[in-house]
C-alpha cells in the first residue's frame, strides 16, 4: 500500500459508519527491529471538526478497496507527535536521499513510500518511489526542478539518507497529498509539523495561500513562520493578510522589526496597519478590519451584490454593506447607514442602496471595549458592526470571528474539539 494512495482514504468503523479520513502515517525509524524496515505505529485520521487524532495500527483491521476499517474504539484526543515518531507525508515525502547507479552516488528525492503487512501482523515501510538526478540546491529551486529526473521504485536498503533530516527539503509531494484541503485544514496539518518542516512548507506555498493559512494558525506558529521568511516576502504576506490579522501579528514583533516591514510594504497598505497599531487590541479599533464593503448612496443593489459575492471578501465582512459620503475608502466620509445582505437580496437590483438603510444598526467608536462590541453584536443579531470616529466617518468594521478570537482561550486553535477524549464510534 503506497502512502500517497492511503492519504485521504476514508476510515470506517465495523458498522460501516465513516470515522474520518487518513491524513498521515506515523512510523518509528529506530528500534530493535528497524533493520526489517521502519515500523508503522499508527495513522493520523482527520475526524469531523478538523480534529486530527491518532489511530494505532493495531486498531486497523483492514486496508483494502479504497477504505480503512478499524475497531470501534477511537481515542479522540488531538494527535501530538511524540519523540521518536516520524510522519511519512509530513516529514519523509520530499526528503533528499542518495541512490547508487553504476557504483556512483546519485542524489534523489522521495516521492512516495510503500508499506507492507508482515507475517507477524506488523506494517512496515518496505519500498521507496524516488526521483533521481535532482540536485541539492535551495528548496524552492528544488521544488521547481524535481520532476525532470528519472523515477524508480527501490527497496529501502538500496537508499541512503532516509533516516537523516539533512538540509532543507522541498514540499511538493506533501502539498500534493494535501491539495484537497482548505486553508483551515492545511493550517491544522502544518501545525502538527516540526518547526523546520513548517518553514519548508511555508517556502513552498504561494503568497495568497500562505497568508490564508497563517490567519488560521496559532499565534506562536505564524510568528515563527513570519520571522523565518525573508523581510521582502514577509512584507508581501502581511499585505495579503486581512488587516486585523496582519496587525495582530505585527504587534508581537519588536518595534524596529515592525517598522522595517512597514517600510517594505505598499504605502497605502502600511498606512492602514499603522492606524490599527495605534489602538488597544481589545477595543473596536484593535479588532476591526479596514477593508469593509463601502458604497455611495446612489450605487445600485446590483453593484452591492457584485461586491459582496467576490471570493476574496470574507463571509462576515460581506454580511453588511456600508453606505458613506465620499471618499469610499477608510477613513471615509460620514457614514450614512448600513444594509444587510439579506435586505439586498429582497429588493429590486436597480434600486439605490441609500434608500434601504437599516436605521437600527448603530456604529461603535474605535475605543469601545470588547464587552461593548460583543453586546452590540448580540443586541442586533449581527455578525459585523461599523466603527466610526467622533465625526461619524467610517473607520472600519468589527466582525464576530475577530471577537471570538479574543474571547476564546489563547490556545483554542490547538485544543479545538477536545471535549471528549474517548468516543465509541
N, C-alpha and C positions, 0 to 999 in steps of 0.2 A: 504494500500500500504506500503510494507516494504521498508525502505530507501536503504538497500543494493541492492534490486532489481531495485529501481529507479535510483541508481547511474550508470552512463554510458548510460542511456536511451537517445535516440535521441529526440531532440526538433525540432518541425516543426512549420512553420507559417501557417495561414489559407489556403494558396495556395498549401501547400504540399512541400514547399522548406525547406530543413534542415537548421536550425539555428546553432545548435551545439549539445553538449551532457551535460547531468546533471552531475555535479561533487560533489555537496553537497546540503544540505538543511539547510536554515537559520531559526532559531527559537528564540523566546524570552521566557526565563524561568520564568520571573516575570511579574507582571501586574495585573490589576483588575480582570481579568478572568482566572488567572493562575490555579485556583483550578479545572477548567474544563480540564486541560492539557495544556502543553506548546503550544503556537500558532505558526504555521508555517507562516513566513512572506515572504518567497521567496526561489528561487532556485539559486545556483551558477552554471552558464552554461559556459562551455568552447566553445568559438567560434573560427573560423579559425584564425590562427596566435598564438594559445596557450594562447589567452587572456581569462580571466575569468571575466564574467560580472554578474550583479545581475538582475534577472527577478522576479519582485514582484509576489506573488502567485495570486494576483488579475488579473494579465495578463494571467494566465493559465486557459484555458477554458476546458481542458480535460486531464486526465491522464488515459490512457486505452490502451490495446492491444499492450503493449511494446513501447508506444510513448507518448510524451507530446506535446499538441497543445497549442500554445499561440496566443495572438492577434498580430497584425502586427508591433507594435512599440516597439523596444528594445533599452534601453539606453546602448551605447557601452563603457561607462566609465568603467575602470578597477574596479573590485569589491574590496572594502575595508571594512573590518568588523568594525561595529560601537559598541560603548559601549552598553551593554545590549543584544547584539546579540550573539548567540551560534551556532557553526557549528556542525551538527549532526555527520557526518562522521569524521570530524577533531577532535572534542572535546568530544563527548559523546560515540562514539564507544570505547570499552575497559575501560570505566570508572568503577571503583570499587564501588559497591553498596552493600546493605545488604537486604536480604530477610529473612522471618521468617518461620521456619519449626518446627512444634510441639511446638510453643511458644518460640523457641530458635533462636537467630540471626545467620544467615549463610552468610559468605562472598560470593560474586559473581561478575562477570564482565558482562558488556553489550556487546552483540554481534550484535544485530540488534534492530531497533525501528520501530514500525508501526505508520503511520499517517492516520487519517480518516477524510473524509469530513463530516462536521456537517450540520445540517439543515439550519443554518443561512448562510452557504456558506464558513465558515472558515474551514481550515485544522488544525487539532490539533494532537499532539502526544498522543497516547492512550495506547499502549502496549509495553512492553519490552521483547525481547528474551534474556535471560541471561543464563550464565553457572554457576551453583552453586558449592560450595565446593572448590573454589580457594582461596589459602592462600594470605596473604598480604605481601609477600616477595618482593625483588627488582624486578623492572620492567622487566629486562632481564630474570630473572628466571621465572617470571610470564608468560612471553611470551612462554616459553618452556613447562610449565606445565599446562596451562589453559585448554586444550582440554580433560583433564581427567574427569572433573566434569559433572554432570547431567545437561541437558538443560531443560528450562521450559519457557513457554510464560505466562507473568503476566500482570495484569493491573498496570498502573503507581502508583496507590495508595498503591499497595502491596509491593512497593520497596522504600527503603530509601537511600538517598545519591546521587540521580541523579543530584540535584542542586549544589552539592559540588564538586569543582575541586579536593580537597583532595590531597593525596600523589601521587607519580609518577604512571602514567598509562602505560600499555603495548601499543603496536601499531599494533598488529597482524591484528585485524579486519580492521583498517584503511588501512594498506598496502594491504590487500586482496582486498579492494574496489578499490585500485589504481594499481592493478597488471598489467593492460594493458598499463600503462603509461611508456613512455620512460624517461630517466633521466632528460631531459629538462622539460618535463611536470610535473614530480614528484617534481622538484625544484620549479616550479610555485605553486604547491599545498602546499608545505611546507612553502613557503614564506608567504602564507596567514594565517598561524597558529600563535598562540601566542608563545612567546619565550619558555615558559615552555613546550608546546606541541612539538615544533620543536626539543627541546633537547631529548624528549622521543622518537620521531621518529628516530632521529639520533642514539640513543642507540640500536634501533631495527634493523637497516639496517646493512647488511654485509659491510665489508670494501670497496670492489670494487664499490658497488652501492653508498655508501655514498660519496666516492671520486668523482664519476661521477656527483652526484647531487651537491656537493659543487663547482665543476667547473662551474656550471650554476647559482649559487646563487649570489645575490648582495654581495659586499664586507662585509657589516655590518653583514649580516646573517651568512656567512661562518666563519667570525672571531668569532662571538658569539658561533657557534657550536664547533669550534676547541678549544676554551678556556674552554668550558664545559666538553670536553672529558678528561678522564684520560691521563696523559702525554704519557704513552706507546702506547695507541691507537691513540692518535693524531699524534705521530711519524709514526705509521703504515699507517695512512691515507695520510700523506704527501708523503710517499714513493710510494703510488699507484697513486696519482695525477700526471698530466702532470707536468714536472719540472718547466715550466714557471709559471703555476698557483700556484704551491706549493711555489715558490719563492716570488710571489706577496703576498701570504698570510703570509709567514714568515716575510716579510719586514714590515708588520703592527704590529708586536709584539715587545715588549721590547727586547733589546739585550740579556739580561740574559735568557729570555724565549726562544729566538731563539737558543741560544747555548745549552740549556737543551734538546730541541727537536732534534737538530742535533746530539747530543751525543747519543741519543737513537736510531737513525737510523742506517741502514747498512752503513759502511764506504764509499762504492762506491756511494750510493745514496746521502749521505750527502756531499760528495766531489763535486758533480755536483751542488747542491744547494748553497754551499759556493762560488763556482766560479760565479754563476749567481748573487749572492748578491753583488758582487764587482762592478757590472755595474749599471749605472743610469737606472731607469725604462723606460725612454723614449728614449733609444738607442737600436740599434740592439742587443747588448749583453743582455740588460734587457728584451727584447721581446722574445728572441729565446728559442727554446726547445733544450735540449742537447741530444735528442733521435731521430734523423732523421734516415732514411733508408740508410745504408752505405754498400758498397761492394767494393771489389778489381776489377781491370780492367779485370781480367781473368774470373770472375764469369759470368755465362750464363744468358741470358734474362729470362730463365725459373726460375732460382734461384731468380732473382729480382722480378718477378711476384708473386712468392710464398711468399716473404716477405711483399710486399705491400698489399696482399689480407688478411693478418692476421686481425682478428676482432679488436684487441686492438690498431691497428695503426689508428690514426686519419686521415680522408679523405684528409685534407690539407697536412699533413705530407707525406702521401702516393703518392702525386702528383709528387714528384721528388725523384729520386734515386741518391745519391751522391757517386761518384767513387773516391777513395783515395788510396794512398800508405798505407801500414801497419804502425801503428795499425789501426783497423777499429772501434774503439770506441772513442768518443770525449774526449779530443782533439786528432784528428787523425794525420796520416801522411799527406803529401801535397795533397791538393785537385786537382784532375786531370780534373774534369768536372762533369756535371750533365746530367741526362737523364729524360725526361718527360715520364710519364706513357703511354701517347698516342703513343709515339715512340716505347715503349716496346711492345705494342700490335700489332704494324705493322711489326715487324721484326721476323725472324725465332727464335724459342725458344733456339736453340743450339748456337746462335751467342753470342760472349762475349760483355758485356756492354761497355767495353773500346773502342769498335770500333764504337759506335754510340753516342758519347758525343756531347752535344749541345754547340757549341763554343760561342754562343751569350748570355749565362747566366753568367753574371759576379757576383762574390761574393761581399758582403759588409763587411766593417770592424765592429768589435763589438762596436766601438764608433760612428758609423753612426747614425745620428739623425732620429727621427720618420719621418720627412719630406723626408729625403733621401731614407729611406726604402720604403715609400709609392710611391714615384716617380719611384723607380726601379721596384716595382711590377707592376705598371701601364704601364711602358715602355715595359716590356717584356710580358705583359698579363699573369702573373703568379699568383699562389696562395701561393708560397713559394720561399724563396731565401736562398742560402748558406751564412754562416757567417764565415769568416776566419781571422786568426791573421796576423801579419806582415810577417810571414814566409810562408804564404799560407796554413797553417794547418786548417782543418775544425773544427770549434768550436761548430757549431750547425746550426739551420735553423730558419728563421723567417717565420711565416705563416700569411695569410691575416686575419684570425679570431682574432689573437692576436693584429694585427694592428688596426682592427676595435674596439676592446675593449678599446683601448687607444684614438681613435678618437671620438667615441661616448660619450655623456654626462655620468657622473658617475652613474646616476640613470636610464640608458637606459633600464636595465632589468625590472625595476619596471614600466616604462612608455610605454613599447612596445605596439604599436598598438593604442595609444590614439589620433590619428589624427582626428577621427570622434567620437564625443560624442554621437550623436543620429543617428541611422540608421533605415530607414524604410525597414524592412526585409519582 
